[in-house]
Each structure stands twice: as structure tokens, then as C-alpha cells.
Amino acid sequence: MKLIINGRNIELTDAIKAYVTEKVGRLEHHYDFIQEIHVFLSVEKNPRISASQLAEATVVVNRAVLRVEVSSDDLYGSIDKLVDKVERVLSRHKTKLLGRAKSAKGESIRKAGTEEDAETLLGVDEDDLLQGVFLTYEDQEEAEVTTEGYRS
């Protein structure tokens, strides 16, 4: 993983660079598909902006570029919030990639075999499934197929 740290309107000290490197380094342990991370730290000079310490990250991963922006009163707090937010975005991206991998094999996450199960187990057509067939379980062993209460 390549890490680039830039600063706007701020002098990047060795302590700030080491803090960013330490915090962003923990992402590499959890997500191995990160290629590059650009971290931009800046300070807004406008006195009306209360959260003037801004931290931005652009994360280059397989098949996507993810961008995260966080602002706060404290620069170190902004960096902490940034890393937490990047971690959530990476987790969401990883889940999306896993979902695509399952759908490429022909298995959808949302329709995990419901049509085939209903057709084989209950003898219900695909047309009935599209019209809204409801299954009510009165006993554990027996299932009743009804269309009662369905609005078409």
C-alpha cells in the first residue's frame, strides 16, 4: 500500500506524519485490496468556520476510487474520524465486491434460491410466485399455500 500525505495551509511535522502513518497503517491489516491512499490535511483560515481542521482521504482500491472527507476542531481528532470513516467505507466496498462475486456465479444475495425451493417443495409455479403466493405454517410438517390478503 502506497501512502501519500499532503498538507494545505499547514506545516506537516514529523509527529503528524507519524500519527497518520500509524492510524492508516491499521487499515492495511484488515483490507489487502488497498493500492494507494492519499491523505490531505488542511486548515481553513476563515474564522466563521468552527470545524476548521479538515482531513480528506482518497483511497484507490480494486475497481473503485473512494473519497472521504471529515472536519473537526482538532487535527488529531479529524484524523481519527477520517480513519474510522474510511474503515466503514472499505467494509461496505468489500461487502459489495463479495456480493458481486456471488452474483457472477449465478447466486444472488437477495433471491437466494427462493423460486426453486418453492417450486420443488410445494409444487408452485413461477407465475404464482409473481402474483404473490403466501405461505402459512400451521404445523411444522405441513405448509398451506394461499393468496388471501394479496392485493393485485
BAKOL-384415 format. One record per residue: residue number from 1; residue in three letters; y, z, x negated of N, C-alpha, C, O in turn. Coordinates in pm, whole numbers, padded with zeros to 5 digits, always signed. Example, Ala and Ser with C-alpha at 12.3 -4.5 7.8 and 13.67 -1.06 7.14 Angstrom:
% BAKOL-384415
pos; code; n_y; n_z; n_x; ca_y; ca_z; ca_x; c_y; c_z; c_x; o_y; o_z; o_x
1; ALA; -00569; +00780; -01319; -00450; +00780; -01230; -00330; +00780; -01320; -00332; +00846; -01424
2; SER; -00225; +00708; -01285; -00106; +00714; -01367; +00003; +00787; -01290; +00114; +00804; -01341
//
This chain:
% BAKOL-384415
pos; code; n_y; n_z; n_x; ca_y; ca_z; ca_x; c_y; c_z; c_x; o_y; o_z; o_x
1; MET; -00117; +00000; -00085; +00000; +00000; +00000; +00123; +00000; -00089; +00135; +00077; -00184
2; LYS; +00213; -00089; -00055; +00338; -00101; -00130; +00448; -00026; -00055; +00465; -00047; +00065
3; LEU; +00522; +00060; -00123; +00627; +00140; -00062; +00760; +00105; -00127; +00775; +00113; -00249
4; ILE; +00858; +00067; -00044; +00993; +00034; -00091; +01090; +00127; -00020; +01089; +00136; +00103
5; ILE; +01175; +00197; -00097; +01272; +00291; -00042; +01411; +00242; -00077; +01444; +00224; -00194
6; ASN; +01494; +00221; +00025; +01632; +00178; +00006; +01725; +00275; +00076; +01686; +00342; +00171
7; GLY; +01850; +00282; +00028; +01949; +00369; +00089; +02078; +00294; +00115; +02120; +00210; +00036
8; ARG; +02141; +00326; +00228; +02272; +00269; +00262; +02368; +00386; +00281; +02339; +00479; +00355
9; ASN; +02481; +00380; +00216; +02583; +00485; +00222; +02529; +00621; +00177; +02579; +00725; +00219
10; ILE; +02430; +00619; +00093; +02370; +00744; +00044; +02314; +00718; -00096; +02265; +00609; -00125
11; GLU; +02323; +00819; -00179; +02263; +00810; -00312; +02121; +00866; -00304; +02102; +00981; -00265
12; LEU; +02025; +00786; -00340; +01885; +00828; -00335; +01852; +00907; -00461; +01845; +00851; -00570
13; THR; +01831; +01034; -00445; +01794; +01119; -00558; +01643; +01114; -00576; +01569; +01064; -00491
14; ASP; +01599; +01166; -00689; +01455; +01170; -00715; +01384; +01260; -00614; +01269; +01233; -00578
15; ALA; +01450; +01365; -00569; +01389; +01456; -00472; +01366; +01386; -00338; +01262; +01403; -00275
16; ILE; +01464; +01307; -00295; +01449; +01233; -00169; +01338; +01130; -00181; +01256; +01117; -00090
17; LYS; +01334; +01058; -00292; +01229; +00957; -00312; +01090; +01022; -00316; +00995; +00969; -00260
18; ALA; +01080; +01136; -00383; +00951; +01205; -00391; +00909; +01257; -00253; +00790; +01254; -00219
19; TYR; +01005; +01304; -00174; +00973; +01354; -00040; +00923; +01241; +00050; +00824; +01257; +00122
20; VAL; +00991; +01128; +00045; +00948; +01012; +00125; +00811; +00964; +00079; +00725; +00934; +00162
21; THR; +00790; +00956; -00051; +00661; +00912; -00105; +00548; +01005; -00062; +00439; +00960; -00027
22; GLU; +00575; +01135; -00064; +00473; +01233; -00024; +00440; +01220; +00125; +00323; +01219; +00163
23; LYS; +00544; +01210; +00208; +00522; +01204; +00353; +00458; +01073; +00396; +00368; +01073; +00480
24; VAL; +00502; +00962; +00340; +00446; +00832; +00377; +00308; +00813; +00315; +00226; +00738; +00367
25; GLY; +00281; +00881; +00204; +00151; +00870; +00139; +00037; +00920; +00225; -00077; +00874; +00210
26; ARG; +00065; +01015; +00316; -00043; +01064; +00402; -00087; +00961; +00504; -00198; +00969; +00557
27; LEU; -00001; +00862; +00533; -00040; +00755; +00626; -00149; +00666; +00567; -00234; +00613; +00638
28; GLU; -00146; +00652; +00436; -00244; +00567; +00367; -00386; +00623; +00380; -00482; +00546; +00380
29; HIS; -00399; +00753; +00391; -00531; +00815; +00403; -00594; +00786; +00539; -00716; +00775; +00550
30; HIS; -00510; +00776; +00642; -00562; +00757; +00777; -00576; +00610; +00816; -00667; +00574; +00891
31; TYR; -00488; +00525; +00765; -00486; +00384; +00806; -00494; +00298; +00681; -00401; +00294; +00601
32; ASP; -00605; +00228; +00666; -00624; +00147; +00546; -00576; +00004; +00562; -00585; -00075; +00467
33; PHE; -00524; -00033; +00680; -00480; -00170; +00702; -00330; -00189; +00678; -00277; -00295; +00710
34; ILE; -00262; -00089; +00623; -00120; -00099; +00592; -00103; -00177; +00462; -00163; -00143; +00360
35; GLN; -00021; -00282; +00468; +00003; -00361; +00348; +00130; -00318; +00276; +00133; -00310; +00153
36; GLU; +00237; -00290; +00354; +00366; -00262; +00293; +00450; -00178; +00389; +00444; -00196; +00510
37; ILE; +00529; -00086; +00333; +00621; -00006; +00413; +00759; -00009; +00346; +00772; +00024; +00228
38; HIS; +00860; -00049; +00422; +00999; -00046; +00377; +01066; +00071; +00448; +01066; +00075; +00571
39; VAL; +01122; +00164; +00374; +01192; +00278; +00431; +01340; +00264; +00396; +01376; +00253; +00279
40; PHE; +01425; +00264; +00499; +01570; +00255; +00482; +01631; +00387; +00527; +01613; +00428; +00642
41; LEU; +01701; +00453; +00438; +01770; +00578; +00470; +01919; +00551; +00467; +01970; +00489; +00374
42; SER; +01991; +00596; +00569; +02135; +00572; +00573; +02207; +00687; +00639; +02148; +00768; +00711
43; VAL; +02338; +00692; +00613; +02424; +00793; +00673; +02536; +00718; +00743; +02602; +00632; +00684
44; GLU; +02559; +00752; +00871; +02669; +00694; +00946; +02795; +00772; +00914; +02794; +00895; +00921
45; LYS; +02901; +00704; +00881; +03026; +00768; +00841; +03115; +00803; +00961; +03214; +00875; +00946
46; ASN; +03081; +00755; +01078; +03161; +00779; +01198; +03146; +00926; +01240; +03034; +00971; +01264
47; PRO; +03256; +01001; +01250; +03243; +01143; +01287; +03201; +01166; +01432; +03158; +01277; +01464
48; ARG; +03210; +01068; +01518; +03168; +01083; +01657; +03017; +01080; +01676; +02966; +01122; +01779
49; ILE; +02947; +01030; +01576; +02801; +01022; +01584; +02745; +01155; +01534; +02759; +01189; +01417
50; SER; +02680; +01229; +01625; +02630; +01361; +01586; +02505; +01351; +01500; +02490; +01424; +01403
51; ALA; +02414; +01260; +01537; +02292; +01241; +01459; +02319; +01130; +01358; +02282; +01014; +01379
52; SER; +02383; +01167; +01249; +02431; +01066; +01155; +02330; +01028; +01047; +02348; +00926; +00981
53; GLN; +02226; +01105; +01029; +02125; +01075; +00927; +02019; +00984; +00989; +01944; +01027; +01078
54; LEU; +02012; +00861; +00945; +01925; +00760; +01005; +01813; +00723; +00910; +01836; +00702; +00791
55; ALA; +01692; +00717; +00962; +01575; +00675; +00883; +01507; +00562; +00960; +01476; +00576; +01078
56; GLU; +01484; +00452; +00893; +01418; +00336; +00953; +01298; +00299; +00868; +01298; +00317; +00746
57; ALA; +01195; +00248; +00933; +01077; +00202; +00860; +01030; +00070; +00920; +01025; +00053; +01041
58; THR; +00996; -00021; +00833; +00933; -00146; +00872; +00796; -00147; +00807; +00784; -00146; +00685
59; VAL; +00692; -00148; +00890; +00554; -00138; +00842; +00488; -00274; +00862; +00482; -00326; +00973
60; VAL; +00438; -00330; +00752; +00367; -00458; +00759; +00218; -00427; +00757; +00166; -00372; +00661
61; VAL; +00150; -00465; +00866; +00006; -00445; +00879; -00058; -00579; +00912; +00010; -00681; +00924
62; ASN; -00188; -00577; +00924; -00259; -00700; +00960; -00211; -00748; +01097; -00214; -00671; +01194
63; ARG; -00168; -00870; +01106; -00129; -00939; +01230; -00004; -00883; +01297; +00022; -00919; +01412
64; ALA; +00073; -00797; +01233; +00191; -00743; +01300; +00290; -00683; +01201; +00254; -00648; +01088
65; VAL; +00414; -00672; +01245; +00518; -00601; +01173; +00572; -00498; +01271; +00624; -00534; +01377
66; LEU; +00560; -00371; +01237; +00601; -00261; +01324; +00730; -00200; +01271; +00742; -00174; +01151
67; ARG; +00825; -00178; +01361; +00954; -00124; +01319; +00983; +00005; +01395; +00967; +00010; +01517
68; VAL; +01025; +00108; +01322; +01052; +00239; +01380; +01187; +00287; +01329; +01221; +00268; +01212
69; GLU; +01265; +00350; +01418; +01397; +00400; +01380; +01417; +00538; +01441; +01390; +00559; +01560
70; VAL; +01466; +00633; +01359; +01487; +00771; +01403; +01618; +00822; +01343; +01650; +00791; +01228
71; SER; +01692; +00899; +01421; +01813; +00961; +01367; +01815; +01109; +01400; +01757; +01153; +01500
72; SER; +01883; +01185; +01315; +01887; +01330; +01331; +02006; +01384; +01252; +02077; +01309; +01184
73; ASP; +02029; +01515; +01262; +02138; +01578; +01187; +02103; +01595; +01040; +02191; +01595; +00955
74; ASP; +01974; +01610; +01010; +01927; +01639; +00876; +01846; +01520; +00824; +01766; +01464; +00899
75; LEU; +01864; +01482; +00699; +01792; +01368; +00643; +01643; +01396; +00632; +01561; +01310; +00662
76; TYR; +01608; +01517; +00589; +01466; +01552; +00575; +01399; +01560; +00713; +01283; +01524; +00727
77; GLY; +01472; +01608; +00812; +01420; +01609; +00949; +01399; +01468; +01002; +01302; +01441; +01073
78; SER; +01490; +01378; +00968; +01475; +01238; +01008; +01351; +01175; +00945; +01280; +01098; +01009
79; ILE; +01327; +01209; +00820; +01209; +01155; +00750; +01081; +01208; +00815; +00985; +01133; +00834
80; ASP; +01079; +01337; +00849; +00962; +01395; +00916; +00936; +01329; +01051; +00823; +01292; +01082
81; LYS; +01042; +01314; +01131; +01028; +01249; +01261; +00984; +01103; +01246; +00905; +01052; +01326
82; LEU; +01036; +01038; +01142; +01000; +00898; +01118; +00851; +00884; +01089; +00785; +00796; +01144
83; VAL; +00799; +00969; +01004; +00657; +00961; +00968; +00569; +00991; +01090; +00466; +00927; +01109
84; ASP; +00609; +01089; +01172; +00532; +01118; +01293; +00533; +01000; +01390; +00430; +00967; +01449
85; LYS; +00648; +00937; +01404; +00659; +00823; +01495; +00581; +00702; +01442; +00516; +00632; +01519
86; VAL; +00587; +00679; +01312; +00509; +00569; +01252; +00360; +00595; +01272; +00283; +00502; +01297
87; GLU; +00319; +00720; +01260; +00178; +00754; +01280; +00134; +00723; +01423; +00024; +00670; +01444
88; ARG; +00218; +00754; +01523; +00185; +00722; +01662; +00179; +00572; +01685; +00090; +00523; +01755
89; VAL; +00273; +00498; +01627; +00275; +00352; +01643; +00153; +00289; +01577; +00094; +00196; +01632
90; LEU; +00116; +00338; +01461; -00003; +00286; +01392; -00130; +00317; +01470; -00222; +00235; +01476
91; SER; -00136; +00435; +01529; -00252; +00471; +01610; -00264; +00378; +01730; -00374; +00333; +01763
92; ARG; -00151; +00350; +01795; -00151; +00258; +01909; -00192; +00117; +01867; -00266; +00049; +01938
93; HIS; -00143; +00074; +01751; -00178; -00059; +01700; -00327; -00067; +01666; -00392; -00167; +01693
94; LYS; -00380; +00039; +01607; -00522; +00040; +01571; -00609; +00036; +01697; -00712; -00032; +01698
95; THR; -00569; +00108; +01802; -00642; +00105; +01929; -00638; -00035; +01989; -00738; -00083; +02044
96; LYS; -00523; -00100; +01979; -00510; -00235; +02031; -00600; -00332; +01955; -00662; -00420; +02015
97; LEU; -00608; -00316; +01823; -00696; -00402; +01743; -00842; -00381; +01780; -00919; -00477; +01788
98; LEU; -00882; -00255; +01801; -01020; -00227; +01839; -01051; -00286; +01976; -01162; -00335; +01999
99; GLY; -00955; -00281; +02068; -00974; -00340; +02200; -00990; -00490; +02192; -01071; -00549; +02265
100; ARG; -00914; -00553; +02104; -00926; -00699; +02087; -01061; -00735; +02026; -01120; -00837; +02060
101; ALA; -01108; -00652; +01936; -01238; -00679; +01873; -01349; -00671; +01977; -01443; -00751; +01973
102; LYS; -01340; -00575; +02069; -01441; -00564; +02174; -01433; -00681; +02270; -01536; -00732; +02315
103; SER; -01311; -00725; +02304; -01298; -00835; +02398; -01339; -00968; +02334; -01382; -01060; +02404
104; ALA; -01327; -00979; +02202; -01371; -01101; +02134; -01523; -01114; +02140; -01577; -01224; +02136
105; LYS; -01593; -00999; +02149; -01738; -01001; +02161; -01782; -01026; +02305; -01901; -01039; +02332
106; GLY; -01685; -01033; +02397; -01719; -01056; +02536; -01719; -00930; +02619; -01748; -00936; +02738
107; GLU; -01687; -00817; +02559; -01682; -00691; +02633; -01536; -00652; +02650; -01463; -00639; +02552
108; SER; -01495; -00632; +02772; -01360; -00589; +02799; -01358; -00437; +02815; -01455; -00378; +02864
109; ILE; -01251; -00376; +02774; -01240; -00232; +02789; -01222; -00195; +02935; -01278; -00095; +02980
110; ARG; -01145; -00273; +03010; -01114; -00240; +03147; -01228; -00270; +03243; -01245; -00200; +03343
111; LYS; -01307; -00372; +03214; -01415; -00412; +03304; -01549; -00398; +03233; -01625; -00495; +03227
112; ALA; -01578; -00285; +03183; -01697; -00265; +03102; -01824; -00275; +03185; -01888; -00174; +03215
113; GLY; -01859; -00397; +03224; -01986; -00422; +03290; -01994; -00380; +03435; -02104; -00361; +03486
114; THR; -01883; -00364; +03505; -01887; -00317; +03643; -01947; -00421; +03737; -02021; -00386; +03828
115; GLU; -01915; -00548; +03715; -01966; -00652; +03805; -02116; -00669; +03791; -02187; -00679; +03892
116; GLU; -02165; -00673; +03669; -02309; -00690; +03650; -02387; -00571; +03703; -02494; -00588; +03761
117; ASP; -02333; -00450; +03682; -02401; -00331; +03729; -02411; -00330; +03880; -02517; -00298; +03934
118; ALA; -02304; -00365; +03949; -02306; -00364; +04095; -02399; -00472; +04149; -02470; -00451; +04248
119; GLU; -02398; -00588; +04086; -02484; -00698; +04133; -02630; -00664; +04115; -02710; -00686; +04206
120; THR; -02668; -00611; +04000; -02809; -00586; +03974; -02861; -00461; +04044; -02973; -00461; +04095
121; LEU; -02780; -00356; +04048; -02828; -00232; +04106; -02824; -00230; +04259; -02915; -00178; +04323
122; LEU; -02720; -00288; +04316; -02702; -00277; +04460; -02723; -00407; +04535; -02729; -00406; +04658
123; GLY; -02735; -00517; +04465; -02753; -00645; +04531; -02625; -00695; +04597; -02632; -00761; +04701
124; VAL; -02510; -00664; +04541; -02382; -00704; +04597; -02335; -00829; +04525; -02347; -00839; +04403
125; ASP; -02280; -00926; +04601; -02230; -01050; +04541; -02097; -01024; +04470; -02033; -00921; +04488
126; GLU; -02060; -01123; +04390; -01931; -01117; +04323; -01819; -01133; +04424; -01711; -01077; +04405
127; ASP; -01842; -01210; +04532; -01741; -01228; +04637; -01709; -01095; +04706; -01593; -01066; +04736
128; ASP; -01813; -01015; +04731; -01790; -00885; +04793; -01711; -00793; +04701; -01632; -00710; +04746
129; LEU; -01735; -00808; +04572; -01660; -00725; +04478; -01512; -00761; +04481; -01426; -00674; +04470
130; LEU; -01483; -00891; +04496; -01345; -00934; +04500; -01277; -00893; +04631; -01155; -00875; +04634
131; GLN; -01354; -00879; +04740; -01297; -00841; +04869; -01277; -00691; +04880; -01205; -00647; +04969
132; GLY; -01337; -00613; +04797; -01315; -00469; +04798; -01431; -00392; +04857; -01422; -00343; +04969
133; VAL; -01536; -00381; +04785; -01652; -00304; +04829; -01640; -00165; +04771; -01615; -00149; +04652
134; PHE; -01659; -00065; +04854; -01652; +00073; +04810; -01791; +00133; +04810; -01870; +00108; +04901
135; LEU; -01819; +00212; +04711; -01948; +00279; +04703; -01928; +00426; +04736; -01843; +00493; +04677
136; THR; -02006; +00476; +04831; -02000; +00618; +04863; -02136; +00678; +04833; -02239; +00625; +04877
137; TYR; -02136; +00786; +04760; -02260; +00852; +04720; -02280; +00976; +04807; -02210; +01077; +04791
138; GLU; -02376; +00967; +04899; -02407; +01084; +04981; -02516; +01166; +04915; -02508; +01289; +04912
139; ASP; -02616; +01102; +04864; -02720; +01169; +04786; -02714; +01115; +04645; -02656; +01009; +04621
140; GLN; -02772; +01185; +04554; -02774; +01140; +04416; -02857; +01013; +04399; -02827; +00931; +04313
141; GLU; -02959; +00997; +04480; -03051; +00885; +04461; -03012; +00762; +04541; -03057; +00652; +04508
142; GLU; -02929; +00776; +04646; -02903; +00666; +04737; -02753; +00637; +04740; -02672; +00729; +04748
143; ALA; -02717; +00511; +04734; -02577; +00469; +04741; -02559; +00378; +04861; -02641; +00289; +04884
144; GLU; -02452; +00398; +04936; -02424; +00318; +05053; -02305; +00227; +05023; -02205; +00273; +04966
145; VAL; -02314; +00101; +05059; -02209; +00005; +05034; -02130; -00013; +05162; -02186; -00051; +05265
146; THR; -01997; +00014; +05157; -01913; -00001; +05275; -01785; -00073; +05237; -01741; -00070; +05122
147; THR; -01726; -00138; +05337; -01594; -00199; +05319; -01494; -00130; +05411; -01386; -00184; +05436
148; GLU; -01529; -00016; +05460; -01446; +00060; +05552; -01324; +00115; +05481; -01334; +00169; +05370
149; GLY; -01211; +00103; +05543; -01088; +00155; +05484; -01022; +00061; +05386; -00924; +00097; +05322
150; TYR; -01075; -00058; +05373; -01017; -00156; +05278; -00920; -00243; +05353; -00952; -00295; +05460
151; ARG; -00800; -00260; +05298; -00700; -00349; +05358; -00705; -00482; +05287; -00701; -00488; +05165
152; SER; -00714; -00589; +05364; -00718; -00721; +05302; -00589; -00795; +05317; -00577; -00908; +05269
//
